[in-house]
Amino acid sequence: MTASESQKVLGSSAVMAAGTVVSRLSGFARAFLITAALGLGLHADLFTIGNTIPNMLYILLAGGVFNAVLVPQLVRAMKVDQDGGEAYTNRIITLAVVFLGSVTVLLVVAAPWVMQLYLNSCYDSPAMAAERDSVVAFARYCLPQVFFYGMFVLVGQVLNARGRFGPMMWAPIANNVISVAVLTAYLLVYGRASAAEQHGAFTGGQEALLGIGATLGIAVQLLVLLPYLRAAGVTWRPRFDFRGTGLSHTLRLGLWTVLFVVVNQIAYTVVVRLASGGTGCGSSSTGTGYTVYSTTFLIVMVPHSVITVSLATAILPRLAARASEGDLAGLATSLSGTLRTALAVIIPFAALMPVIARDVANTVAFAAAREHYELFVLSLALFGPAIALFTVHYLMLRGFYALEQTRRVFWIQCAVAATNIVVALVLVARTDPAHTSPALVVAYASSYAVGSVVSYSVLRRELGGLRTPTLVRFGVRMAIAVTASTAVAYAVHQLLGFLGEEPTNLVAALRALLVTGADVVVFLVLARLLHVREVTEVVDTVAGRLPGMRTRGSYDGH
């Protein structure tokens, strides 16, 4: 990757990353309010599961195709078609509206049977009838989100293919603002759930307010993108002339991607069923379920969402162009550089998370009962390293998608999903409900340990190399810098031990910030001394966007 190309990718990534940071911060506000209003037990799980299923089903039905297959195809149509891909884009949008609209209606009607797939069998008992009714009601209110999720991602990818990367990353803020408003209204009307209510069902009014409010947020998230679509020169005109237009090629590619997603969602369905049993079938006060698992996942995914997704979204059109030109060496160089840049941020975070997990948990769970924040600690500590493994796998798949090798991606994901399912079933069966979430995190890490090794090895063979010697040298320098910075962070944390094992939320947040600050300073100094170009490039790009500062570094791909 040349210096100018690197700057373009990092520049586009910076715009998306800024939107992602703001979106994640507003998302944390939403998570805090859920904790404040509903707690961390069964009560919260009923809403969280009901509100999560639509996104899972959208991913199952169309997410893989929209996210990975369409961008290369849209870029290809823009280059090859005489109309710059306008007709192809109109047909894709028309097909999506018809498909997603029809499926969404069917899902709402079939909500009770849909939820049967995701709930632990203990919800079938008469004692859990009210709780089951609540989660089904949430599903009915929230399942229309399938349509809005799908159209949001499709419109966003159309914009990405035209080089408009920012709107898709900023739009979720609108959803989070509405969610915060709805949850605030819920607190004003119904107040915080009592200790008894945190382990029971909802009333009809509570279900309607939370469910309709959640769906409204996703709808607005889509509507925010529409003006940008027109500004990008896309005016949708429904077209139903699908034959002989190249869509069959897209759908053939999409078939393997759909199978990939099916396998992935089978694994996630097992995870949700096991997690729902952590609170629904276990101890009412100590079980860790889906709310704990998903909230810790939200926290640790911040660097992935800010850095890796932004880089991957910006680089995918370029990878597709290199693949279409037959430039496999250029594709390998671009992807290898992107991987190193992502890991330059992810690895220090992964190493630091076990050190600050207790203070982060204390801070995040400030709205819950003080004794409940312990439920987060082990899951947070384990999830940090897991994200580093996921990052490698995630970026390697972008290479396969650029090469249109969706069948190979499917078989790799079969190994990932099988590992996740087997490890999750074995560990959850052998742990008490308090450790349900940590057991699921270990299963997640195990699956992506397999995925990262397999996907990297296969893609390296396919491309004739992935600049592995450069990656190894990068890894050695990173290991030195991260080991030293994490050791300093641990020492600082120990020095601040006088603040107590269970300080107030504010003190815990302050200690986490001080420890993180020490870690970052030491890491950046060592990265500069060790000439870790990927780290200094990210720092210089960020600095160049601050008032009065300029980008100084350049990245030559070595």
C-alpha positions as CSV (number, residue, x, y, z in Angstrom):
1,M,0.0,0.0,0.0
2,T,1.5,3.4,-1.0
3,A,1.6,6.3,1.3
4,S,-1.1,8.2,-0.5
5,E,-3.4,5.1,-0.5
6,S,-2.7,4.5,3.2
7,Q,-3.6,8.1,4.0
8,K,-6.9,7.8,2.0
9,V,-7.8,4.6,3.8
10,L,-6.9,6.1,7.2
11,G,-8.7,9.3,6.4
12,S,-11.9,7.5,5.5
13,S,-11.5,5.3,8.5
14,A,-11.0,8.3,10.8
15,V,-14.4,9.8,9.6
16,M,-16.1,6.5,10.3
17,A,-14.3,6.0,13.6
18,A,-15.4,9.4,14.8
19,G,-19.0,8.5,14.1
20,T,-18.5,5.1,15.7
21,V,-17.0,6.6,18.9
22,V,-20.0,9.0,19.3
23,S,-22.4,6.2,18.5
24,R,-20.8,3.9,21.0
25,L,-20.8,6.5,23.7
26,S,-24.5,7.1,23.2
27,G,-25.0,3.3,23.1
28,F,-23.4,3.1,26.5
29,A,-25.8,5.7,27.8
30,R,-28.6,3.4,26.5
31,A,-27.0,0.4,28.3
32,F,-26.6,2.3,31.5
33,L,-30.3,3.2,31.4
34,I,-31.3,-0.4,30.8
35,T,-29.3,-1.4,33.8
36,A,-30.9,1.4,35.9
37,A,-34.4,0.6,34.8
38,L,-34.4,-3.2,34.5
39,G,-31.4,-4.5,36.4
40,L,-29.1,-7.3,35.2
41,G,-31.3,-10.4,35.8
42,L,-34.2,-12.2,34.2
43,H,-36.3,-9.0,33.8
44,A,-33.5,-7.3,31.7
45,D,-33.0,-10.5,29.7
46,L,-36.6,-10.6,28.6
47,F,-36.3,-7.3,26.9
48,T,-32.7,-7.7,25.7
49,I,-33.4,-11.0,24.1
50,G,-36.7,-9.8,22.5
51,N,-34.9,-6.7,21.1
52,T,-31.9,-8.7,19.9
53,I,-33.6,-11.3,17.9
54,P,-34.6,-9.0,15.0
55,N,-31.0,-8.1,14.4
56,M,-30.0,-11.8,14.5
57,L,-32.8,-12.7,12.1
58,Y,-31.8,-9.9,9.7
59,I,-28.2,-11.1,9.7
60,L,-29.5,-14.7,9.1
61,L,-31.8,-13.6,6.2
62,A,-29.7,-11.0,4.4
63,G,-26.9,-9.5,6.5
64,G,-24.0,-11.4,5.0
65,V,-25.1,-10.7,1.5
66,F,-25.7,-7.0,2.2
67,N,-22.5,-6.5,4.2
68,A,-19.9,-8.4,2.2
69,V,-21.1,-9.4,-1.2
70,L,-22.8,-6.3,-2.4
71,V,-20.0,-3.8,-2.1
72,P,-17.7,-5.6,-4.6
73,Q,-20.7,-6.1,-6.9
74,L,-21.7,-2.5,-6.7
75,V,-18.2,-1.3,-7.4
76,R,-18.0,-3.7,-10.3
77,A,-21.3,-2.4,-11.7
78,M,-20.2,1.2,-11.3
79,K,-17.0,0.5,-13.3
80,V,-18.5,-1.8,-16.0
81,D,-22.1,-0.7,-16.6
82,Q,-22.7,2.2,-19.0
83,D,-25.1,3.9,-16.6
84,G,-22.5,3.7,-13.7
85,G,-24.5,1.0,-11.9
86,E,-27.7,3.0,-11.5
87,A,-30.0,0.3,-12.9
88,Y,-28.2,-2.5,-10.9
89,T,-28.6,-0.4,-7.7
90,N,-32.3,0.2,-8.3
91,R,-32.9,-3.5,-8.9
92,I,-31.0,-4.5,-5.7
93,I,-33.0,-2.0,-3.6
94,T,-36.3,-3.2,-5.1
95,L,-35.5,-6.8,-4.5
96,A,-34.5,-6.0,-0.9
97,V,-37.7,-4.0,-0.2
98,V,-39.9,-6.9,-1.5
99,F,-38.0,-9.6,0.3
100,L,-37.5,-7.9,3.6
101,G,-41.0,-6.6,3.7
102,S,-42.6,-10.0,3.1
103,V,-40.3,-11.8,5.5
104,T,-40.9,-9.3,8.3
105,V,-44.7,-9.7,8.1
106,L,-44.3,-13.5,8.4
107,L,-41.9,-13.2,11.3
108,V,-44.3,-11.0,13.3
109,V,-47.1,-13.5,12.8
110,A,-44.9,-16.4,13.8
111,A,-43.3,-14.6,16.8
112,P,-44.2,-17.3,19.4
113,W,-42.6,-20.0,17.3
114,V,-39.6,-17.9,16.5
115,M,-38.9,-17.3,20.2
116,Q,-39.2,-21.1,20.8
117,L,-35.8,-21.4,19.0
118,Y,-34.0,-18.9,21.2
119,L,-35.4,-19.6,24.7
120,N,-34.1,-22.2,27.1
121,S,-36.6,-25.1,27.6
122,C,-37.2,-23.9,31.2
123,Y,-39.4,-21.1,29.8
124,D,-41.9,-23.8,28.7
125,S,-42.7,-24.5,32.4
126,P,-46.0,-23.1,33.8
127,A,-44.1,-21.2,36.4
128,M,-42.4,-19.2,33.6
129,A,-45.6,-18.5,31.5
130,A,-45.7,-14.8,32.3
131,E,-42.1,-14.3,31.5
132,R,-42.5,-16.2,28.2
133,D,-45.5,-14.1,27.3
134,S,-43.4,-10.9,27.9
135,V,-40.6,-12.0,25.7
136,V,-43.0,-12.9,22.9
137,A,-44.7,-9.6,23.2
138,F,-41.3,-7.8,22.9
139,A,-40.6,-9.9,19.8
140,R,-43.9,-8.8,18.1
141,Y,-43.1,-5.2,18.8
142,C,-39.4,-5.5,17.7
143,L,-39.5,-7.9,14.8
144,P,-40.4,-5.1,12.3
145,Q,-36.8,-4.0,12.9
146,V,-35.8,-6.8,10.5
147,F,-37.0,-4.6,7.6
148,F,-35.4,-1.4,8.9
149,Y,-32.1,-3.1,9.7
150,G,-31.9,-4.6,6.3
151,M,-32.7,-1.4,4.4
152,F,-30.3,0.6,6.6
153,V,-27.4,-1.7,5.8
154,L,-28.2,-1.8,2.1
155,V,-28.5,1.9,1.8
156,G,-25.3,2.3,3.8
157,Q,-23.4,-0.1,1.5
158,V,-24.6,1.8,-1.6
159,L,-23.2,4.9,0.0
160,N,-19.9,3.1,0.9
161,A,-19.5,1.9,-2.7
162,R,-19.7,5.6,-3.8
163,G,-17.1,6.6,-1.2
164,R,-19.6,8.1,1.3
165,F,-18.4,6.3,4.4
166,G,-19.5,8.7,7.2
167,P,-23.3,8.6,7.2
168,M,-23.6,4.9,7.9
169,M,-21.4,5.2,11.0
170,W,-23.1,8.3,12.3
171,A,-26.7,7.3,11.7
172,P,-26.9,4.9,14.7
173,I,-26.6,7.9,17.0
174,A,-30.2,8.8,16.1
175,N,-31.3,5.4,17.2
176,N,-29.4,5.7,20.5
177,V,-30.9,9.2,21.2
178,I,-34.4,7.8,20.7
179,S,-33.6,4.8,22.9
180,V,-32.3,7.0,25.7
181,A,-35.4,9.1,25.4
182,V,-37.7,6.0,25.6
183,L,-35.8,4.6,28.6
184,T,-35.9,7.9,30.4
185,A,-39.6,8.1,29.8
186,Y,-39.9,4.5,31.1
187,L,-38.0,5.5,34.3
188,L,-40.3,8.5,34.8
189,V,-43.5,6.5,34.3
190,Y,-42.6,3.2,35.9
191,G,-39.5,3.9,38.0
192,R,-36.7,1.4,38.6
193,A,-37.5,-2.2,38.9
194,S,-37.6,-3.5,42.4
195,A,-35.6,-6.5,43.6
196,A,-38.7,-8.7,43.1
197,E,-39.5,-7.1,39.7
198,Q,-36.0,-7.7,38.4
199,H,-36.8,-11.4,38.3
200,G,-40.2,-11.3,36.8
201,A,-42.3,-10.3,33.8
202,F,-43.5,-6.9,32.4
203,T,-47.0,-5.3,32.2
204,G,-48.6,-4.7,28.8
205,G,-47.9,-1.0,29.0
206,Q,-44.2,-1.5,29.8
207,E,-43.9,-3.9,26.9
208,A,-45.5,-1.5,24.4
209,L,-43.3,1.5,25.5
210,L,-40.0,-0.4,25.3
211,G,-40.9,-2.5,22.2
212,I,-42.3,0.3,20.1
213,G,-39.6,2.7,21.2
214,A,-36.9,0.3,20.2
215,T,-38.4,-0.2,16.7
216,L,-38.9,3.5,16.2
217,G,-35.2,4.1,16.8
218,I,-34.1,1.6,14.1
219,A,-36.6,3.2,11.7
220,V,-35.2,6.7,12.2
221,Q,-31.7,5.3,11.8
222,L,-32.7,4.3,8.3
223,L,-34.5,7.6,7.5
224,V,-31.4,9.6,8.4
225,L,-29.5,8.0,5.5
226,L,-32.0,8.8,2.8
227,P,-31.0,12.4,2.1
228,Y,-27.3,11.3,1.8
229,L,-28.4,8.7,-0.8
230,R,-30.0,11.4,-2.9
231,A,-26.9,13.6,-2.5
232,A,-24.8,10.7,-3.7
233,G,-26.7,10.8,-7.0
234,V,-28.9,7.8,-6.3
235,T,-32.6,8.2,-6.9
236,W,-34.4,5.0,-6.3
237,R,-36.9,3.9,-9.0
238,P,-38.5,0.5,-8.4
239,R,-37.4,-2.0,-11.1
240,F,-38.7,-5.5,-11.4
241,D,-36.8,-6.6,-14.5
242,F,-34.5,-8.9,-12.7
243,R,-33.7,-11.4,-15.6
244,G,-30.4,-11.1,-17.5
245,T,-29.2,-8.2,-15.4
246,G,-26.3,-9.8,-13.4
247,L,-28.3,-10.3,-10.3
248,S,-28.0,-14.1,-10.7
249,H,-24.2,-13.8,-10.2
250,T,-24.8,-11.8,-7.1
251,L,-27.3,-14.3,-5.7
252,R,-25.0,-17.2,-6.5
253,L,-22.3,-15.5,-4.4
254,G,-24.9,-14.7,-1.9
255,L,-26.0,-18.3,-1.5
256,W,-22.7,-19.3,0.1
257,T,-22.8,-16.2,2.2
258,V,-26.3,-17.1,3.4
259,L,-25.1,-20.5,4.3
260,F,-22.2,-18.9,6.2
261,V,-24.7,-16.8,8.1
262,V,-26.9,-19.7,8.8
263,V,-24.1,-21.6,10.4
264,N,-23.1,-18.5,12.4
265,Q,-26.6,-18.0,13.6
266,I,-27.0,-21.6,14.6
267,A,-24.0,-21.1,16.9
268,Y,-25.4,-17.8,18.2
269,T,-28.8,-19.4,18.8
270,V,-27.2,-22.0,21.0
271,V,-25.4,-19.2,22.8
272,V,-28.7,-17.3,23.4
273,R,-30.5,-20.4,24.6
274,L,-27.7,-21.2,27.1
275,A,-27.5,-17.6,28.2
276,S,-31.2,-17.4,28.8
277,G,-30.9,-20.4,31.1
278,G,-28.3,-18.5,33.2
279,T,-31.0,-16.3,34.6
280,G,-34.2,-18.1,33.7
281,C,-33.3,-21.5,35.2
282,G,-30.6,-20.6,37.7
283,S,-30.3,-18.6,40.9
284,S,-32.3,-15.5,40.7
285,S,-29.6,-13.3,42.2
286,T,-26.3,-14.7,41.0
287,G,-27.0,-16.1,37.5
288,T,-25.3,-14.4,34.6
289,G,-27.4,-14.4,31.4
290,Y,-27.7,-12.7,28.1
291,T,-27.7,-9.1,29.5
292,V,-24.3,-9.6,31.1
293,Y,-22.9,-11.4,28.1
294,S,-24.2,-8.8,25.6
295,T,-23.2,-5.8,27.7
296,T,-19.7,-7.0,28.1
297,F,-19.5,-7.8,24.4
298,L,-20.7,-4.2,23.7
299,I,-17.8,-2.8,25.8
300,V,-15.0,-4.9,24.4
301,M,-16.2,-4.4,20.8
302,V,-15.6,-0.7,21.0
303,P,-12.0,-0.8,19.6
304,H,-13.1,-3.4,17.0
305,S,-16.0,-1.2,15.9
306,V,-14.0,2.0,15.9
307,I,-10.8,0.7,14.3
308,T,-11.3,-2.7,12.5
309,V,-14.7,-2.1,11.0
310,S,-13.8,1.4,9.9
311,L,-10.6,0.1,8.2
312,A,-12.3,-2.9,6.7
313,T,-15.2,-0.8,5.3
314,A,-12.8,1.7,3.8
315,I,-10.4,-0.9,2.3
316,L,-13.0,-3.3,0.9
317,P,-13.7,-1.4,-2.3
318,R,-10.0,-1.1,-2.9
319,L,-9.5,-4.9,-2.2
320,A,-12.3,-5.6,-4.7
321,A,-10.7,-3.4,-7.3
322,R,-7.3,-5.1,-6.8
323,A,-9.0,-8.5,-7.2
324,S,-10.9,-7.5,-10.3
325,E,-7.5,-6.4,-11.8
326,G,-5.9,-9.7,-10.9
327,D,-3.4,-7.9,-8.6
328,L,-3.1,-10.5,-5.9
329,A,0.2,-9.2,-4.6
330,G,-1.4,-5.7,-4.2
331,L,-4.4,-7.2,-2.5
332,A,-2.1,-9.1,-0.1
333,T,-0.1,-6.0,0.7
334,S,-3.2,-3.9,1.3
335,L,-4.8,-6.5,3.5
336,S,-1.6,-7.2,5.5
337,G,-1.1,-3.5,6.2
338,T,-4.7,-3.2,7.3
339,L,-4.4,-6.2,9.6
340,R,-1.3,-4.7,11.3
341,T,-2.9,-1.3,11.7
342,A,-5.9,-2.9,13.4
343,L,-3.9,-5.1,15.7
344,A,-1.7,-2.1,16.7
345,V,-4.8,-0.8,18.5
346,I,-6.6,-4.1,19.4
347,I,-3.7,-6.0,21.0
348,P,-2.8,-3.3,23.7
349,F,-6.5,-3.1,24.6
350,A,-6.8,-6.9,24.8
351,A,-3.8,-7.1,27.2
352,L,-5.1,-4.2,29.3
353,M,-8.7,-5.4,29.8
354,P,-7.9,-8.1,32.4
355,V,-6.0,-5.5,34.5
356,I,-8.9,-2.9,34.6
357,A,-11.9,-5.3,34.3
358,R,-13.0,-4.9,37.9
359,D,-13.0,-1.1,37.7
360,V,-14.6,-1.0,34.3
361,A,-17.4,-3.4,35.6
362,N,-17.8,-1.1,38.7
363,T,-18.2,1.9,36.4
364,V,-20.5,0.3,33.8
365,A,-22.8,-1.1,36.4
366,F,-23.1,2.1,38.3
367,A,-26.9,2.1,37.9
368,A,-27.3,-1.4,39.3
369,A,-27.1,-2.6,42.8
370,R,-23.4,-2.3,43.9
371,E,-23.1,-6.1,44.6
372,H,-24.2,-6.9,41.0
373,Y,-21.2,-5.4,39.2
374,E,-19.1,-8.5,40.1
375,L,-21.2,-10.3,37.5
376,F,-19.3,-8.5,34.8
377,V,-15.7,-8.8,35.9
378,L,-14.7,-12.3,34.6
379,S,-16.6,-11.9,31.3
380,L,-14.8,-8.6,30.7
381,A,-11.4,-10.0,31.5
382,L,-11.9,-12.9,29.2
383,F,-13.5,-11.0,26.3
384,G,-10.5,-8.7,25.8
385,P,-8.1,-11.3,24.3
386,A,-11.0,-12.9,22.4
387,I,-11.5,-9.7,20.4
388,A,-7.9,-9.9,19.1
389,L,-8.5,-13.3,17.7
390,F,-11.8,-12.2,16.1
391,T,-10.0,-9.2,14.5
392,V,-7.6,-11.5,12.5
393,H,-10.5,-13.7,11.4
394,Y,-12.7,-10.7,10.4
395,L,-10.1,-9.1,8.3
396,M,-9.1,-12.3,6.5
397,L,-12.7,-12.8,5.5
398,R,-12.6,-9.4,3.8
399,G,-9.9,-10.8,1.5
400,F,-12.0,-13.8,0.6
401,Y,-15.0,-11.6,-0.1
402,A,-12.9,-9.4,-2.4
403,L,-11.9,-12.6,-4.3
404,E,-15.6,-13.7,-4.3
405,Q,-14.6,-17.0,-2.6
406,T,-17.7,-17.1,-0.5
407,R,-17.8,-20.9,-0.5
408,R,-14.4,-21.1,1.1
409,V,-15.6,-18.6,3.8
410,F,-18.6,-20.9,4.5
411,W,-16.4,-23.9,5.2
412,I,-14.1,-21.9,7.4
413,Q,-17.0,-20.6,9.4
414,C,-18.3,-24.2,9.9
415,A,-15.2,-24.9,11.9
416,V,-15.7,-21.7,13.9
417,A,-19.3,-22.4,14.6
418,A,-18.7,-26.0,15.5
419,T,-16.0,-25.1,18.0
420,N,-18.2,-22.4,19.6
421,I,-21.1,-24.8,20.0
422,V,-19.2,-27.7,21.4
423,V,-17.1,-25.7,23.9
424,A,-20.2,-23.7,25.0
425,L,-22.3,-26.8,25.6
426,V,-19.5,-28.5,27.5
427,L,-18.5,-25.6,29.7
428,V,-22.1,-24.4,30.5
429,A,-23.1,-27.9,31.5
430,R,-20.2,-28.0,33.9
431,T,-20.5,-24.6,35.5
432,D,-23.0,-23.0,37.9
433,P,-25.3,-20.2,36.6
434,A,-23.0,-17.5,38.0
435,H,-20.4,-18.6,35.4
436,T,-22.7,-19.0,32.4
437,S,-21.6,-15.8,30.7
438,P,-17.8,-16.4,31.3
439,A,-18.2,-19.9,29.9
440,L,-19.8,-18.5,26.8
441,V,-16.9,-16.0,26.4
442,V,-14.3,-18.8,26.6
443,A,-16.3,-20.6,23.9
444,Y,-16.2,-17.5,21.7
445,A,-12.5,-17.1,22.2
446,S,-11.9,-20.8,21.4
447,S,-13.9,-20.6,18.2
448,Y,-12.0,-17.5,16.8
449,A,-8.7,-19.0,17.8
450,V,-9.6,-21.7,15.3
451,G,-11.0,-19.2,12.8
452,S,-8.0,-16.9,12.8
453,V,-5.5,-19.6,12.2
454,V,-7.5,-21.4,9.5
455,S,-8.6,-18.2,7.6
456,Y,-5.0,-16.7,7.7
457,S,-3.4,-19.9,6.5
458,V,-5.9,-20.5,3.7
459,L,-5.8,-17.0,2.4
460,R,-2.0,-16.8,2.6
461,R,-1.8,-19.9,0.4
462,E,-4.4,-18.5,-2.0
463,L,-2.6,-15.1,-2.4
464,G,0.9,-16.6,-2.5
465,G,1.7,-14.9,0.7
466,L,0.5,-12.3,3.2
467,R,3.8,-10.7,4.0
468,T,4.2,-13.0,7.0
469,P,7.8,-12.0,7.7
470,T,6.7,-8.4,8.0
471,L,3.8,-9.5,10.3
472,V,6.2,-11.5,12.5
473,R,8.6,-8.6,12.9
474,F,5.6,-6.4,13.7
475,G,4.4,-9.0,16.2
476,V,7.8,-9.1,18.0
477,R,8.0,-5.4,18.4
478,M,4.3,-5.3,19.5
479,A,5.0,-8.0,22.1
480,I,7.8,-6.0,23.6
481,A,5.8,-2.8,23.8
482,V,2.6,-4.4,25.0
483,T,4.3,-6.6,27.7
484,A,6.1,-3.6,29.1
485,S,3.0,-1.3,29.0
486,T,0.7,-3.9,30.5
487,A,3.3,-4.5,33.3
488,V,3.4,-0.8,34.1
489,A,-0.4,-0.7,34.0
490,Y,-0.6,-3.5,36.5
491,A,2.0,-1.8,38.8
492,V,0.1,1.4,38.7
493,H,-3.1,-0.5,39.5
494,Q,-1.4,-2.1,42.5
495,L,-0.1,1.3,43.7
496,L,-3.7,2.6,43.6
497,G,-4.9,-0.3,45.6
498,F,-5.3,2.0,48.6
499,L,-8.5,3.3,46.9
500,G,-10.1,0.0,47.9
501,E,-11.3,-3.3,46.4
502,E,-14.8,-1.9,46.0
503,P,-14.5,1.9,45.6
504,T,-17.4,4.1,44.5
505,N,-18.2,4.2,40.8
506,L,-16.5,7.5,40.3
507,V,-13.3,6.4,42.0
508,A,-13.3,3.2,40.0
509,A,-13.7,5.1,36.8
510,L,-10.8,7.5,37.8
511,R,-8.5,4.5,38.6
512,A,-9.3,2.8,35.3
513,L,-8.5,6.1,33.5
514,L,-5.2,6.5,35.4
515,V,-4.1,2.9,34.7
516,T,-5.2,3.2,31.0
517,G,-3.3,6.5,30.7
518,A,-0.1,5.0,32.1
519,D,-0.5,2.0,29.7
520,V,-1.1,4.2,26.7
521,V,1.9,6.5,27.4
522,V,4.3,3.7,27.9
523,F,3.0,1.8,24.8
524,L,3.2,4.9,22.5
525,V,6.7,5.8,23.7
526,L,8.0,2.2,23.1
527,A,6.2,2.0,19.8
528,R,8.0,5.1,18.6
529,L,11.3,3.8,19.9
530,L,10.8,0.4,18.3
531,H,9.6,2.0,15.0
532,V,6.2,0.3,15.0
533,R,5.0,2.3,12.0
534,E,1.5,1.1,12.2
535,V,1.1,2.7,15.7
536,T,2.7,6.0,14.8
537,E,0.7,6.2,11.6
538,V,-2.6,5.9,13.5
539,V,-1.4,8.5,16.1
540,D,-0.3,10.9,13.4
541,T,-3.5,10.5,11.5
542,V,-5.5,11.3,14.7
543,A,-3.1,14.2,15.5
544,G,-3.5,15.6,12.0
545,R,-7.2,16.0,12.6
546,L,-6.8,17.9,15.8
547,P,-6.6,21.7,15.6
548,G,-3.1,23.1,15.1
549,M,-1.5,19.7,14.3
550,R,-0.5,18.0,11.1
551,T,0.0,14.5,10.0
552,R,3.7,13.7,10.1
553,G,4.1,10.0,9.4
554,S,3.8,8.0,6.3
555,Y,3.2,4.3,5.9
556,D,5.0,2.5,3.1
557,G,3.5,-0.9,3.7
558,H,6.7,-2.4,5.3
